[in-house]
Amino acid sequence: MSVSPTFDGTAVCAWSAAETGRLRGAHDGPTDLPYGAGPGVTEAIITTQGPRLDTSMVVSAVLPSYPMVQPLPDGRVAWIGARAAWTPEAAEPNALVFDDTGDLLQEACVGDGIEHAQTTPSGRLWLGFSDEGVFGNMGWGSHPGPPPLGRSGIVRCGADLSPQWAFPTSGPPPVDACYALNVDGEIGWAYYYSGFPIVRIDGDDVTVWPTTVGGAKALVTDGTRAALVGGYRSERQRVVTGLLETTFVESGRATIALPDGSPVPDAAQLDGRGDQLHVFVGHDWYRADLSAMC
């Protein structure tokens, strides 16, 4: 169902034998887009994988669709669904936390239109939102619905899934859609539309590096250097490297390819965690270090 890199360099996967519709949008909401959880209880398997299979956990609940799964302290796991509708009756819960045996501990609604979800070693949850999550859909942002929970574009939640911090509405350029999120330790990095700056979020402090690179899908950084990977249409295999000075100062451009030299497919999933680029192609997982790109 999904795969994501984690703060400790492993990858966490969600698997299910349920019908495809159950976890890929099973019912209609306020629009004709799929959203929310499938009908009834669904069983899934969450695996954490390094060079080999490390752990496996079975969970059973009304599971949110389009999941992103991330580890939490003490063996707990967060299951985050991308969509969550608001109705006058309730907001759909799309964040679930399971303990190390697979029992459901808590659930909450953390907003609609989630593009990225990454956790930290201390158990914080960082979320990056699409334009629908920022401006509203699925009942959010129009009467009688409340403002979107993701209206700031980037949100950091605490261990109880409640928002701790939201991207400021004044100062840095506003976030219309978060294109890339990279949580390194407890520090968040992001790259977003409009304007496509690189930003570092350390505590409540935001540092901005303007760029002239648009449409990238992944951000990789060691704090002084960065690579922006991917782009629109013909630039989907593009890599732009540079230094984080007063702006992002480009130092080179290249393309990424698989080890056999073939192009990385357009459908590949690109993720940055710290100075590592993770590329997921089907069931294959590739990694590249920033130093190999610069």
C-alpha positions in Angstrom: 0.0 0.0 0.0 2.8 2.4 0.8 6.5 2.7 1.6 8.4 5.5 3.3 11.9 6.1 4.6 12.4 6.6 8.3 14.6 8.7 10.6 16.9 5.7 11.3 17.5 4.8 7.6 15.1 1.9 7.4 11.9 1.8 5.3 8.4 1.1 6.7 5.8 -0.5 4.5 2.1 -1.1 4.7 0.7 -4.2 3.0 -2.9 -5.5 2.7 -4.6 -8.4 1.0 -8.0 -6.5 1.2 -9.8 -5.6 -1.9 -8.1 -2.6 -3.7 -11.1 -0.4 -3.0 -10.9 -0.8 0.7 -7.7 1.3 1.2 -7.7 3.3 -2.1 -10.8 5.3 -1.5 -13.9 3.2 -1.1 -16.8 5.7 -1.0 -17.9 9.0 -2.3 -17.6 12.2 -0.3 -18.6 15.9 -0.8 -16.7 15.7 -4.2 -16.3 12.8 -6.6 -12.7 12.2 -5.2 -12.0 9.2 -3.1 -11.3 9.9 0.5 -11.4 8.6 4.1 -11.4 5.0 5.3 -12.7 1.9 3.6 -16.0 0.4 5.0 -15.5 -1.7 8.1 -12.5 -3.1 9.7 -9.5 -4.0 7.5 -6.4 -6.0 8.4 -3.0 -4.8 7.3 0.6 -5.7 7.9 3.3 -3.1 8.7 6.9 -4.1 8.1 10.1 -2.3 8.9 12.9 -3.2 6.5 16.6 -2.5 6.3 18.9 -4.8 4.3 16.6 -7.6 5.5 13.1 -7.8 7.1 13.5 -6.4 10.6 10.0 -6.3 12.2 6.4 -7.2 11.2 3.2 -6.2 12.8 -0.5 -7.0 12.1 -3.0 -4.1 12.6 -6.7 -4.3 12.4 -9.0 -1.2 12.4 -11.0 1.1 10.2 -7.9 2.1 8.3 -7.6 5.5 6.5 -7.0 5.3 2.7 -3.9 6.2 0.8 -1.7 5.5 3.9 1.7 6.8 4.9 3.2 4.9 7.8 6.0 6.1 10.1 7.7 4.8 13.3 7.2 6.3 16.8 9.1 5.6 20.0 8.6 2.4 22.0 7.7 0.4 18.9 4.6 2.4 18.1 3.6 3.1 14.6 1.6 6.0 13.0 -0.7 5.3 10.1 -1.6 8.6 8.3 -4.3 8.7 5.6 -4.0 11.3 2.9 -7.6 12.4 2.8 -10.1 13.3 5.5 -13.6 14.8 4.9 -15.4 17.2 7.1 -19.1 17.0 7.6 -21.4 18.6 10.2 -21.4 15.3 12.0 -17.7 14.9 12.4 -14.2 15.2 10.8 -12.9 11.8 9.6 -10.0 10.5 11.7 -7.1 9.9 9.4 -4.2 9.5 11.9 -4.0 6.3 13.9 -1.3 5.2 16.4 -0.7 1.5 17.1 1.4 0.1 19.9 4.1 -2.5 19.4 1.6 -5.3 19.4 -0.7 -3.8 16.8 -3.4 -2.6 19.2 -5.0 0.8 18.4 -4.0 3.4 20.9 -5.4 6.7 19.6 -6.9 8.3 16.5 -7.4 11.9 15.3 -8.1 14.0 12.3 -4.9 15.8 11.2 -6.2 17.4 8.0 -7.1 16.7 4.4 -4.7 16.7 1.5 -1.6 15.3 3.2 1.2 14.8 0.7 4.1 14.0 3.2 4.3 12.5 6.7 7.6 12.0 8.5 8.3 11.4 12.2 11.2 12.3 14.4 13.1 10.2 17.0 11.2 12.0 19.8 7.9 11.1 18.3 6.9 14.4 16.6 4.9 14.1 13.3 5.6 16.5 10.5 3.0 16.9 7.7 3.2 18.6 4.3 0.0 19.5 2.5 -1.1 19.7 -1.1 -3.0 22.8 -2.4 -6.3 21.1 -1.5 -5.1 20.7 2.0 -4.1 24.4 2.1 -7.1 26.0 0.4 -9.8 23.5 1.3 -11.8 20.6 -0.2 -13.8 17.7 1.2 -16.0 20.1 3.2 -13.1 22.1 4.6 -12.7 25.8 3.9 -16.3 26.6 2.7 -19.4 27.3 4.7 -20.3 25.6 7.0 -17.0 23.9 7.2 -14.0 25.1 9.3 -10.7 26.4 7.9 -8.5 23.6 6.6 -6.2 22.1 9.2 -3.4 22.3 6.7 -4.0 25.9 5.7 -0.4 26.8 6.7 1.0 24.1 4.3 3.4 22.6 6.9 2.4 21.4 10.4 4.3 19.7 13.2 2.2 17.6 15.6 3.1 16.3 19.1 2.9 12.8 20.4 -0.8 13.2 21.1 -1.4 14.1 17.4 -2.4 17.7 18.2 -0.8 20.5 16.2 2.3 22.0 18.0 3.5 24.3 15.3 2.3 25.7 11.9 4.3 27.4 9.2 4.1 31.2 9.8 1.6 33.2 7.8 3.9 36.2 7.7 7.6 36.5 7.1 8.6 33.6 4.8 6.8 33.2 1.5 3.5 31.4 2.1 3.1 27.7 1.3 0.6 27.0 -1.4 1.6 23.3 -1.8 4.4 21.4 -0.1 6.4 19.7 -2.9 9.1 18.1 -0.7 9.6 17.4 3.0 12.8 16.2 4.7 12.9 15.7 8.4 16.4 15.1 9.6 16.5 14.3 13.4 14.2 16.9 14.9 14.8 19.6 12.2 12.4 20.0 9.3 13.3 21.0 5.8 10.9 21.7 3.0 10.6 23.0 -0.6 7.3 24.4 -1.8 5.2 26.2 -4.2 4.9 29.1 -4.8 8.4 30.5 -5.3 10.1 27.2 -4.6 12.4 28.2 -1.7 14.2 25.8 0.5 13.4 26.3 4.2 14.8 24.9 7.4 12.6 24.8 10.5 14.6 24.4 13.7 12.2 24.7 16.6 10.0 27.7 15.7 12.8 29.4 13.6 12.5 29.4 9.8 15.4 30.1 7.5 14.8 30.6 3.8 17.0 30.0 0.8 15.4 31.3 -2.5 16.0 29.0 -5.5 15.4 29.3 -9.2 14.5 25.6 -9.5 10.9 24.7 -9.9 8.9 21.5 -9.6 11.4 19.3 -7.8 9.9 16.2 -6.0 12.6 15.5 -3.3 15.0 17.6 -1.2 18.2 16.1 0.1 20.5 18.2 2.4 23.3 18.0 4.9 22.7 21.5 6.2 25.3 23.3 4.0 24.6 21.6 0.6 21.4 20.5 -1.0 20.1 18.6 -4.0 16.7 19.1 -5.6 15.6 16.0 -7.4 12.9 15.6 -10.0 10.8 18.1 -11.8 8.0 18.6 -14.3 7.6 16.5 -17.5 11.0 16.2 -19.2 12.9 17.1 -15.9 11.6 14.1 -13.8 15.1 12.6 -13.7 16.8 16.0 -13.0 19.2 16.6 -10.1 20.2 20.2 -9.2 22.9 20.5 -6.6 24.1 23.6 -4.8 25.3 25.4 -1.7 23.0 26.9 1.0 24.5 30.4 1.2 22.3 33.6 1.2 20.4 31.8 -1.6 20.6 28.3 -3.1 23.7 28.7 -5.3 23.7 26.0 -8.0 26.9 24.0 -8.4 25.8 21.4 -10.9 23.1 19.6 -12.8 22.8 15.9 -13.6 20.3 13.1 -14.1 19.5 10.1 -12.0 19.5 6.6 -13.4 19.1 3.0 -12.0 22.3 1.0 -11.4 22.0 -0.7 -14.8 21.9 2.7 -16.5 18.2 2.7 -17.4 16.2 5.8 -16.6 14.4 6.1 -13.3 10.7 5.5 -14.2 8.4 8.5 -14.1 6.2 6.7 -11.5 9.1 6.2 -9.1 8.7 7.6 -5.6 11.4 10.0 -4.6 12.0 10.9 -0.9 14.7 12.7 1.0 15.7 12.0 4.6 18.8 14.0 5.7 21.6 13.6 3.2 20.0 10.4 1.7 17.9 10.2 -1.5 15.5 7.2 -1.4 14.0 5.9 -4.7 11.3 3.3 -4.6 10.5 1.6 -7.9 7.9 -1.1 -7.4 9.3 -3.4 -4.7 12.9 -2.2 -5.4 14.6 0.4 -3.0 17.6 2.4 -4.1 19.6 4.9 -2.0 22.1 7.6 -3.0 24.2 9.8 -0.7 24.3 13.6 -1.3 28.1 13.4 -1.6 27.7 11.2 -4.6 25.5 13.8 -6.3 27.6 16.9 -5.6 
